[in-house]
Each structure stands twice: as C-alpha cells, then as structure tokens.
Amino acid sequence: MANELSVAVLGPGGVGGLLAALLSRTGHRVICLSGEKTAEALRTDGIQVRSARFGDFTARVEADTELREPVDACLVTVKHTALDAALARVPAPVLSDGLLVPFLNGVEHPAALRARYRPDRVAPAVIRVESTRVAPGVVEHGSPFAEIDLTGTDVPRTRLDALADAFAAAGPATRVLEDETAALWAKMSFLAPFALLTTRYGLPLGDVRTHHRDELMALVEETAAISRACGGPADPAGALARYDAFPPSTKSSMQRDAEAGRPLELDAIGGALLRAAERHGIPAPVAARVVDEVHPFG
C-alpha cells in the first residue's frame, strides 16, 4: 500500500459514512458501495458529517453500486442482517489482493468471509463509536471517541499497519492487535449482555443496570466464561464497571433496530454466543432464556 490508499466502503451508513468521510478528508480515494439511490445522493452531495470530535464538514466521495476495480481495502460496514446481499457488490475476483475489513458484530463472520475471499486478506476490525446515518450521506457522530482495533490472523503485518496508519491520521485512535480471537471476543463480551438485555426489556442501559442488575451480572458471568473457553478475555467486573460508567440513557443498536422495526442481529450476537457455549460445554441458561425472549420483539 502506498501512503494514499484506495478504499471501498460497503454500506456507507453511520460507521461506514463516518470512516469514508474522514479518509476522504485526509486525501485517500474513497468509493462508497450502496444502492443506486444512496449512490446518487453521495455522488451529488458527498457525505456531511456533524461531529463535536472531528468537526462539521462535507467530504467528496465516489459512489457505485458494485466494486468494479481493485482497491487497497474494502471496509464492510453493513449489518449482519444485510451482509449476504451486500457482499454481491464486492466480487472476490475484483477485490483480488485487497484487504476485506469487516466492522461486524459477533465472532463467526471471519470464517464465512475467508471461505468467500482470500483468507489471508480478511482483516476483522472492531470500532467503538456512536455514529448514526440520519439521511443518505448525512452522518451524526455523537460519541466523544472513535477507536478502532484492527486484526487479521494471516494478513501481512505491513498491510495492517498501512491501513491502521491511514485510520489514525484520519482521526480514530487505531491499534493493530495480534490476537484476532481475543479482539473479537473482547467486543462480544461487552456487547452481548448490553444488546440482549436492553432489547429484551426495551429499556436504556441505566434502567437495565438498576432494575435488572442480577440478570445483567449473571449474563456477564456466562459471557465471560464462554469467551474464556473460546480463547478470549474474561473480565466480568470490568464489563460491569464499563456499563456503570455509561450515560443512563445509552441504548444498544439492537434495541434501536427493534424500536424502528428493523431486522435484529440476534443470531449474530445471541445465536453465536449460544453456539459457542454449546461447542465448549459451557452452561448458559440466562443467555438462552433472554435470546428466546427477544424473539417476539424482533
């Protein structure tokens, strides 16, 4: 990779739109991949970002409905529920040597993507940010932070470092982590209890940690045990401390999807958690019950 990269962004929503705009602003070539209506809006008006952290600005981007030429990296920033359909926009022969960088919840997607694309070019990433697409090409970045962990078991380190440098120069604090499993399970361990319980009860995090604290603690313990069995970190006390530090009005993205009547990433988060528990013989009665109880709301 050269200093200036060519980057495709599959799904220029809250996260993808923010990253596309930040990378474009710092001089990289950005091609957003989406449906024709969104692509036309992006071609015409660019991406408008409203951010206390990065400022309010508009970035010009290219836009298409399909990847038609090789790029250094393709960021996958769609929801799991839209993944299969969206990947049709990124033909493997066209991506070729380019990195595929999924910013997806859950832990099962790297294996599925490596079956479809070059295994040594799939570089899973984790982002900690609150960013919302309020209209095509309009992104509101609400959190005072944006942090990226980039990993990839078999990806050449020079490729990861070049992309990490581009992210960091564009704004988000970025680090390359050696242990892909640990990186993905660190996020899963935090996300699963938060997403499942806020969605199950239709309550923001403050009410969940106050009125359903025993259930939250039990689910955090189960998730930590599953993570440990899978080779990930296990820090239930740390997870609870992080929940307690969040503003009480905080909602999970799964909860927001439920409120809006959108498909839920229940299988990618809850389903994957239960499949990992079963694989390793870890009891997860609270997780199983909560996942089952979320179904009527989906």
Salt bridges, closest charged atoms under 4 A:
GLU36 OE2 - ARG43 NH2 2.56
GLU40 OE1 - ARG43 NH2 3.25
GLU62 OE2 - ARG29 NE 2.73
ASP64 OD2 - ARG68 NE 2.76
GLU69 OE1 - ARG29 NH1 2.83
ASP97 OD1 - ARG118 NH1 3.22
ASP97 OD1 - ARG121 NE 2.83
ASP97 OD2 - ARG159 NH1 3.05
GLU108 OE1 - ARG275 NH2 2.87
ASP120 OD2 - ARG118 NH2 2.90
ASP120 OD2 - ARG121 NH1 3.25
GLU140 OE2 - ARG50 NH1 2.77
GLU147 OE1 - ARG128 NE 2.90
ASP149 OD2 - ARG128 NH1 3.08
ASP149 OD1 - ARG175 NE 2.54
ASP161 OD1 - ARG157 NE 2.80
GLU178 OE2 - ARG157 NH1 2.62
GLU180 OE1 - ARG114 NH2 2.75
GLU215 OE1 - HIS212 ND1 3.95
GLU215 OE2 - ARG289 NH2 2.89
ASP244 OD2 - ARG213 NH2 2.76
ASP257 OD2 - LYS79 NZ 2.97
ASP257 OD1 - ARG262 NE 2.77
GLU259 OE2 - LYS251 NZ 3.07
ASP267 OD1 - ARG275 NH1 2.93
GLU293 OE1 - ARG200 NE 2.70
GLU293 OE1 - ARG289 NH1 3.20
